[in-house]
Amino acid sequence: MAEGRYSSTSDYARDLVRRDQDYAQKRAALQAAIDAGLASGVSERDPFEYLNELRGRLRSADAA
């Protein structure tokens, strides 16, 4: 408040609550992605082959 960013302590508190909610939503989305990845099991694909395939797709997209 001393820097003039907030007009009152309640504005500051609302901003803190809003930021906390945003953080909680992002954390929940990240945790859901991690859980989905863990539940998907282990891939039989060679990771280097997969990376080369992705690089090829990126090069094709860049050329287009």
PAZA-484148 format. One record per residue (C-alpha): residue number from 1; residue in three letters; x, y, z. Coordinates in steps of 0.001 Angstrom, whole numbers, plus 500000, padded with zeros to 6 digits. Example, Ala and Ser with C-alpha at 12.3 -4.5 7.8 and 13.67 -1.06 7.14 Angstrom:
! PAZA-484148
[1 "ALA" [512300 495500 507800]],
[2 "SER" [513670 498940 507140]],
This chain:
! PAZA-484148
[1 "MET" [500000 500000 500000]],
[2 "ALA" [502852 502380 500734]],
[3 "GLU" [503936 502177 497078]],
[4 "GLY" [500436 503124 495884]],
[5 "ARG" [499730 499842 494129]],
[6 "TYR" [496623 499155 496225]],
[7 "SER" [494017 501649 497305]],
[8 "SER" [493158 499792 500507]],
[9 "THR" [494085 496793 502595]],
[10 "SER" [490977 494980 501323]],
[11 "ASP" [492193 495445 497713]],
[12 "TYR" [495509 493959 498756]],
[13 "ALA" [493801 491023 500488]],
[14 "ARG" [491591 490383 497428]],
[15 "ASP" [494668 490365 495202]],
[16 "LEU" [496389 487859 497495]],
[17 "VAL" [493339 485586 497457]],
[18 "ARG" [493108 485848 493645]],
[19 "ARG" [496786 484988 493239]],
[20 "ASP" [496451 482064 495632]],
[21 "GLN" [493467 480725 493668]],
[22 "ASP" [495360 481058 490369]],
[23 "TYR" [498326 479221 491852]],
[24 "ALA" [496091 476454 493204]],
[25 "GLN" [494436 475991 489792]],
[26 "LYS" [497782 475817 488001]],
[27 "ARG" [499131 473386 490566]],
[28 "ALA" [496040 471181 490243]],
[29 "ALA" [496382 471153 486439]],
[30 "LEU" [500048 470215 486715]],
[31 "GLN" [499277 467463 489214]],
[32 "ALA" [496527 466120 486925]],
[33 "ALA" [499003 465995 484019]],
[34 "ILE" [501552 464198 486191]],
[35 "ASP" [498928 461706 487362]],
[36 "ALA" [497790 461073 483765]],
[37 "GLY" [501390 460502 482722]],
[38 "LEU" [502010 458064 485538]],
[39 "ALA" [498757 456218 484806]],
[40 "SER" [499626 455863 481118]],
[41 "GLY" [502308 453311 481884]],
[42 "VAL" [505712 452776 480378]],
[43 "SER" [506157 453260 476657]],
[44 "GLU" [507868 450622 474558]],
[45 "ARG" [509056 453280 472105]],
[46 "ASP" [512700 454217 471914]],
[47 "PRO" [512850 457746 473393]],
[48 "PHE" [515567 458841 470948]],
[49 "GLU" [513508 457633 467986]],
[50 "TYR" [510545 459585 469323]],
[51 "LEU" [512653 462759 469759]],
[52 "ASN" [513937 462428 466191]],
[53 "GLU" [510337 462098 464981]],
[54 "LEU" [509352 465262 466877]],
[55 "ARG" [512338 467141 465458]],
[56 "GLY" [511312 466063 461969]],
[57 "ARG" [507790 467352 462526]],
[58 "LEU" [509132 470685 463779]],
[59 "ARG" [511402 471043 460762]],
[60 "SER" [508472 470274 458438]],
[61 "ALA" [506309 472832 460215]],
[62 "ASP" [509069 475457 460029]],
[63 "ALA" [509515 474821 456295]],
[64 "ALA" [505784 475307 455621]],
